Amino acid sequence: MKKVVLVSQGENTSRMLTNQLKDIIGDLITIEAYSMEKGIPKDLKADIILLTHYTLLEDLDINFDGKVMLAKRSINYKYLDLILQLSSDLPVLLVNDTKITAEETVFQIKELGINHINFIPYYPGAKEFPEAEIAVTPGETKYVPNYIKKVVDIGCRLIDLTTMVDILRELDLMEDRASYLSARYIRELVELNKNLISARDDVINSKKQIEAILDLVNDPIFALDEDKKIIFANNQARKILKKLDVEKILNTGMGNNIVSFNGEKMIMTQVALGKSSVIHLRYASDIAEMEEKLRMEAKEKGFFTKYTFNHIVGKSTAILKAIEKAKKIASSDSNVLIYGETGTGKEIFAQAIHSASKRSKFPFIAINCSALPANLLESELFGYEEGAFTGAKKGGKQGIFEMANRGTVFLDEISEIPVEIQARLLRVLQEKEVMRIGGYRMVPVDVRIIAATNKDPVKLVKENKFREDLFYRLTPLFLFLPPLRERVEDVPLLFDYFIDQIRSVPPWRWKDLSEEVKNILLDYSWPGNVREIKNCVEYLLTMAAGIPKVYDLPDIICLKDGENKDSFLREPKIDELLINVLEIIRQGEVKGIKLGRNSIARLMSERGFNVTPSKVRKLLQDLKEKGYLISGRGRQGTALTPQGRAVIGGK
């Protein structure tokens, strides 16, 4: 028999929701219930582990073996008449077991249109509010303060219809209980209707207000009853209904469809409300204009991509396979995890995937998860409400998941996210909704997540440094980027690419390098990958006088395995100094200039060598002893011997 485990904050909630589950499917499954109030086992195993609030994921150190679901809950409708009877003259405490559940309950009551009461959320540890004489609570009477004169218990908030449907679907019990479940909730709605009869005048006024608001909407909106007769139409709908073939529209079915009106395309959204339905028409041209506006706004904020697959340089088998796989990933809308060493181009691949996807017209927002402290990272990801913490902006702030709605979020170095934030991120992946810091309502978001890491994610999971459930949520699709040492044939292409990027008129290219220099570059392991190649090219363009030679290469590249690679500030090798002196003297000879020690010292300084005239004298003496130079007298300067010209390539 299948099993459901219910986990809640308080014992009263646990008991009420257990009874609800037993009433609906108790004869078909086994139900166990635990609360923080009485203690929860370290390990929970079931087909479904049902949590009454997402904060339980953060508060509990429990191993879950089974599908974890969040129970969305709603007000118990049969007690609503007790709220409707309350006066609006005085503030009323809304009492619950935590700050979040108290605020959620207030929000749900207001969502039902009950706005005439000023509810003050109250919970253990909240500021006292002695002005209040009445308290409303969903079954948590033990938290009501002593000074309250009247307590209105509206019963525990129950598991709502959408969650019950999700449970039945997950347990494959829809055929057994679907009709019973729908009948049960319809009965509750009927009961609610009876309770609201006494507030009929308010409902009529609300209806008039809604109709007035809909008349201000520029899109045609109309409603049909079960016989497909029009029972409401706003101003824009009334203008076109006589010319519109309603029967033809209705035959297109529910959801989004394209229809034609006076030769212009319109997007029609039809939503069923029981046996009735509401139809919303939007001109396709208006939607295109709106999307273009959103694209421009995203571009102004920097939320767009710079790279496509055409920007990825390489012809090796390894990189071509990665590109081919990434293009297939782009055609999907599933989340992606990219794994590769530092400098392999993870963000470029992420941008290319977004650019080739159906989300390309919408924002691409990247964030480096290791660059921010945990509290700042949390506010950047999820946003915050006004007053959530000291320094919070007035009006609050959207998080990147809200800002990237319909687009892509790139989480670089995701392995560095603290475990407590991983739990909140898991909810975004599971439920497609976020709650701002300090907020009490869920905000639906439609984003694709591309994550990247330079650490072995499987190893991190085994070491309990990364949540296993989050890992599997991120890896419907997985992309490995090869290190440069596994595609050395791409080194020449990358060199020329970065030369062109840095200099509009390249002074040299890969083909101009000597075989010795090429072999050193091809034999090097490039631990910094593509990023290190770019740095190397920039270094050579800055430091080398003409086509780079071996002594122009960065020290770290020239050092052999086993040599000390920690020092970059050591004195230049004597051979480097000698060869540079020979080159300077030869350049002077070509121009017909005889150079003295002071001139050579100045020209060496321009090449990045700190050499005094006194040291130049010693170098010249050394070159003379080696047979590379002939020293002249007085102003005659010095001249290269044939052996000296041979050392620098006979130039």
Residue, then its C-alpha position, 0 to 999 in steps of 0.5 A: m500500500k502506498k504511503v504519505v508522510l505529513v510533516s507540520q509545525g504544530e500538532n493541531t495542524s498535523r491532526m486536522l490535515t491527517n483527518q482530511l487526508k484520511d477522509i478522502i484517501g485513507d482507505l487506499i493509502t497509509i498515512e503517517a503524521y509528525s510535527m515539530e512540536k512532538g518531534i520528527p524522526k531523522d529519516l523519513k521514507a514514503d511515496i510522498i512526504l508532504l510539508t505544510h510549509y517550505t521553511l520546514l526544508e530549511d529548519l529540519d535536518i532530515n533525510f527525505d526518501g521519497k517525493v517531497m511536496l509542499a501542501k498549499r492550503s486554503i481557508n476553511y470556507k464553512y467558517l467564513d460567515l464568522i469573519l463576515q460578521l465582524s465589525s470593521d471599526l477596530p483592528v483584529l489580530l490574526v493569530n497563527d503559530t509563525k510570522i509567515t503562516a499568520e501573514e499568509t492567512v491574512f493574505q488568503i482572506k483578503e484574496l477572497g475579497i474580505n477587505h473591510i477588516n484591518f487584520i494585524p498578523y500575530y504570532p509567538g514573539a510578535k509585538e503586543f497590540p492591546e488595542a485589539e479586542i478580537a482575534v481570528t485564528p485558524g485553530e491556533t487558539k493557544y497563541v491568542p494573548n490574554y487581553i483578547k476579549k473575543v476569539v473567532d476560531i475559523g478552523c485549521r487551514l486545509i489542504d487545497l484542491t490543487t495539492m489534493v489533485d497533485i497527490l492523487r496524480e502522484l499516487d495514481l489514484m485519480e480514477d479512484r477519487a477524482s469524482y469524489l474530490s470534485a464533488r466534495y469541493i463543489r459542496e464546499l463552494v455551494e456552502l460558501n455561496k450560502n454563507l455569502i448571501s448575507a453579503r449580497d449587496d457588497v458582492i453586487n457592488s464588487k461586481k460593478q467595480i470589476e465591470a468598471i475596471l474591465d471596461l478600462v482594459n484595452d483588450p476585448i474580454f467577454a464571458l459565456d455561460e454554459d449555453k455559450k450565451i454572452i453574459f458579460a462583455n467589456n467596452q472593447a468586446r462590445k465594439i467587435l462582437k457583432k462582427l465576430d464569429v463567436e461559434k467559430i472562436l469557441n470551436t478552437g478550444m481552451g487555451n491560447n489560439i490564433v484567430s483572424f478578425n478583419g484580416e488582423k491576427m488576434i491571440m485568443t485565450q479561453v479559460a473555463l470556469g466550471k461550465s462557463s468560460v472567459i475569453h480574452l482577445r489580444y491583437a498580435s501586433d500589440i503583443a509583438e510591440m510589447e515583447e519588443k519593449l521588454r527586449m529593449e528594457a532588458k538590453e538597457k539593463g544589460f540583461f542580454t547575451k553577447y555570444t552565440f555558437n559562432h563565437i566559440v573558436g575551435k575545430s577539434t573533435a572535442i569542442l565540436k562534440a560539445i557544440e553539437k550537444a549544446k545546440k541540442i540542449a538549446s532546443s529543449d527548455s530543461n535546466v542545464l548543468i555545465y561542468g568544466e575547468t576554470g577558463t573553458g568558456k562556461e558562460i559563453f556556452a550558457q549565452a550561446i544556448h540561451s541565444a539559440s533557445k525559444r527564450s532568446k527574446f527575453p532576459f539572460i541574467a548571470i550571477n557568480c554565486s561565489a562572489l557574494p556573501a550568503n545574505l547578499l546572494e539570497s536577496e539578489l536571487f529572491g528579492y526582498e520586501e520593504g522593511a525586510f532588513t536594515g537598509a532594505k530599499k523602500g518598496g522592496k526589490q525584485g530578485i533575479f528570478e523575477m527580473a528574468n521571467r520568461g528568460t534564463v538565469f545563469l548561476d555560475e559556480i553554483s557549487e559555492i551556494p550555501v546549503e540553506i540557500q540551496a533549499r530555497l533554490l530547490r523550491v524555485l526549480q520544483e514549484k516555479e515560484v519564489m517568495r521574497i525575503g520578508g514577504y508572505r506571498m508566492v510569486p510565479v516565475d517562468v525561468r530556465i536555469i543554466a548552472a555551471t561549476n568547475k568542481d566535480p558535482v558528483k563528488l560534492v554530492k557524495e561529500n554532502k557539500f551539495r544537495e542531492d535533490l538539487f543536483y538531480r533537479l539541475t541535471p535533466l541536461f548535462l554538458f561537459l566542456p573539455p580542457l584545452r590540453e585535450r584539444v591542443e589543435d585549437v591553440p593556433l586558432l585561439f591565438d589568432y582569434f585573440i590577436d584580432q580581438i586585441r589589435s585591429v592591425p595584427p603585428w604578427r600571427w601564429k604562422d609567423l612564430s618560430e617552430e621552437v616557440k610553437n612547440i613550447l606553446l603546444d606542449y604547455s598544459w594551459p591550466g587556465n585554459v582559454r582565459e590563459i591563452k588570451n592573457c598570454v597573447e595580450y602579454l606578448l603583444t605588449m612585451a615582445a618587440g616584433i615577432p615573439k621569441v622564446y625569451d619573450l614568452p611568460d616565465i610560467i610557460c617556459l619553466k619545465d615540470g619540476e621547476n619553481k613556478d612560484s616566482f614571477l619577479r625573478e631577475p631576467k636570465i642573462d641570455e635574455l639581456l644579451i640577446n636584447v642588447l644585440e637586437i638593439i645594436r643591430q637595429g641601430e646599425v640598420k638605421g646607420i646609428k652608432l649607439g653608446r651605453n646611455s642610448i642602449a640603457r634607454l632602449m632597454s628600459e623601453r623593452g621593460f628591462n631595468v638596466t643602468p649604463s654601468k650594467v650595459r658596460k658589463l653586458l657589452q664586455d660579456l658580448k665582446e668576450k663571446g665574440y658577438l661584438i666589436s667595441g669602437r672607440g669614443r663616438q664610434g659605438t659598437a658593432l655586431t660580428p657575424q657570430g652576433r648576427a647569427v645569434i639573433g637570426g642573421k637579421 
